[in-house]
Amino acid sequence: MNDLAEIANAVRRFNATVEDRVAEARRDPAAGEVLLARWREIQARIPHAETPTGLSLPRLSLPELDEPGAIARFLHGEGLPGEFPFLSSAYPELYLDPLDAGGQADVAERAEEPTRLFAGLGLAEDTNERFHLLVHNQRSHRMSTAFDGPTLYGMDSDEPGVFGKIGEGGVAIDTVEDMEKLYAGFDLTAPTTSVSMTINGPAPAILAMFVAAAKRRFGPDAAALLRGTVQADILKEVQAQNEVLFPVGDSLRFLLDMCVHCVERMPKWYPVSISGYHISQAGATPVQQAAFTLSNGFAYVAMLRERGLAVDDFAPRLSFFLDCSLDVEFLALARVCRKLWAIGMRDVFGASGRAQLFKLHTQTSGRSLVSAEYKNNLTRTAIELLLACMNATNSCHSNSADEPFTTPGEEYARLASHAQSILLEESGLFRHTMNLLAGSPGMKQVERVVEDAVLAEFETIAGLGGVLEAMEQRYQRSCIQSASYRYERQILDGTRPVIGVNRYCGDAAPPEPRLVRIPEERKREQAARLGAFKDRNRHSAPAALERLARVVREGGNVFTELLQTVECCSLGQITRALQDAVGKFRPLV
């Protein structure tokens, strides 16, 4: 049986087992008394915190239950935060103030903040300056990196036709020297530093540059201390986006090489962030986003297991990336994903403990932002942040209101950061009590409907032969395209209200905000220093590229070799060498 079909069956068996335990608790007085005693013990162990106004609240909010069947359904079907199936949260506590602090404990005692803000513009120094701005008031340095178009496609800044795109919409990274400048001033080996890089096709080369840059600054043992993730999700690129450089099989080989190396030598690094965000932004419905992302994740698990890795060794190093928009499904989408991932990993792949956790980064929806009366985007993003935190996301990026027409300016980037601080630090919704807003009747209803719809998608993909086979038939891409068309038609005919676009439109002239653009002299500077790098390494680069090609031909670990190649070769040189060895990606038709 196909893995996805097995997972759907496993989820249904799990649900049936929960109902059996509910029935047993109601039928057997002794079993019911055991559950009631356990429930009272759980409640008695929950510490209390005092709010600024003097109220005493429990650190964990639980439903008021005194009937054994209802208690059984909660404990077995939902679980306490940090307990299987992790519906409430992957961890026992998120976002809470330190117990004895009233918010005023020593900084070292506080938990890591969930805020991880996306930035990338101009040259490495420009983005470095933005990173320092964004983390200025944060205890942890959690940086999420956007790359410009040429970098995303593995091209050098001096290639014909790319000059106008250098540093636009993301940072230009051509060499290991650029990577050193990008994170200058940050201790990449510190436990409070974490770096995320949103890049896919060239991900192995970019991560190799990051590791090489860290070794230059912090010594040969730095790699084992690096924390963060590189997106690297080739499956969603084929399904929803187009940043694929090599044939699918070779792209997956290079990705899996990178995963194997990271599992063996970079124990704190997440080598792939399985991304639903771009699936959603391409037009997918919330259910499609969840189903395709989870199924892609299970496909990577199967491939890594085929590589000979133990599930418990690599699965804790997988992370996920979803968006959060304004549709009602987002009231419970991440909660459902945690449950389905945990059950599938435990019951189908035999994973234990940490390998069952669905570790999630959420970004508010770029697609929900509009240029008409764009300051309304501040409200849209605030609501999406609230939904993301209600779903207990592990980290979060909040979009800037001016993104529909420009790379975020400092003002709106700062407001986006402050939005998370207001929600998590100033408001009392998440500081004092875990699970405060979870488990309402409406949320539970949405959970059930979303879960059933995701399982139906699993079975459809399984019927097509699995993720890769469905992808070859363009199933995921055609679903996304159909959903995107329906979304846009709904806006045009008014059945999907968008304030300021098709409802309550004002008479104000279109906005004339300040656009963030990269001066031409900065673009010329990037091309010039790339040229200087190539000139300095003109004698060593050809031999390094030949060694890389030989590793590809002989079946060695390409990522391990890239760690040496990046010392003297640019991103574009590496991309061309790999394409010469394996060919280029051709879109599926």
Salt bridges, closest charged atoms under 4 A:
GLU19 OE1 - ARG73 NH2 2.84
GLU41 OE2 - ARG45 NH1 3.18
GLU67 OE2 - ARG26 NE 3.12
GLU78 OE2 - ARG335 NH2 3.33
GLU78 OE1 - LYS444 NZ 2.89
GLU93 OE1 - ARG59 NH2 3.25
ASP97 OD2 - ARG431 NE 2.82
GLU112 OE2 - ARG142 NE 3.53
GLU112 OE1 - ARG227 NH2 3.30
GLU113 OE2 - ARG139 NH1 3.66
GLU125 OE2 - ARG529 NH1 2.67
ASP126 OD1 - ARG522 NH2 3.05
ASP156 OD2 - LYS534 NZ 2.94
ASP158 OD2 - LYS534 NZ 3.06
GLU159 OE2 - ARG576 NH1 3.18
GLU168 OE2 - LYS523 NZ 3.10
GLU177 OE2 - ARG536 NH2 2.61
ASP178 OD1 - ARG529 NE 3.47
GLU180 OE1 - ARG216 NH1 2.90
GLU237 OE2 - LYS236 NZ 2.46
ASP257 OD2 - ARG253 NE 3.68
ASP257 OD1 - ARG307 NH2 2.90
ASP327 OD1 - ARG496 NH1 3.02
ASP347 OD1 - ARG346 NE 2.62
GLU447 OE2 - ARG335 NE 2.51
GLU447 OE1 - LYS444 NZ 2.85
GLU451 OE1 - LYS339 NZ 2.84
GLU459 OE2 - ARG12 NH1 2.54
GLU520 OE1 - ARG524 NH1 3.43
GLU525 OE1 - ARG522 NH1 2.78
GLU525 OE2 - ARG529 NH1 3.88
ASP535 OD1 - ARG538 NH1 3.17
GLU546 OE2 - ARG553 NH2 3.06
GLU561 OE2 - ARG547 NE 3.82
GLU567 OE1 - ARG216 NH2 2.78
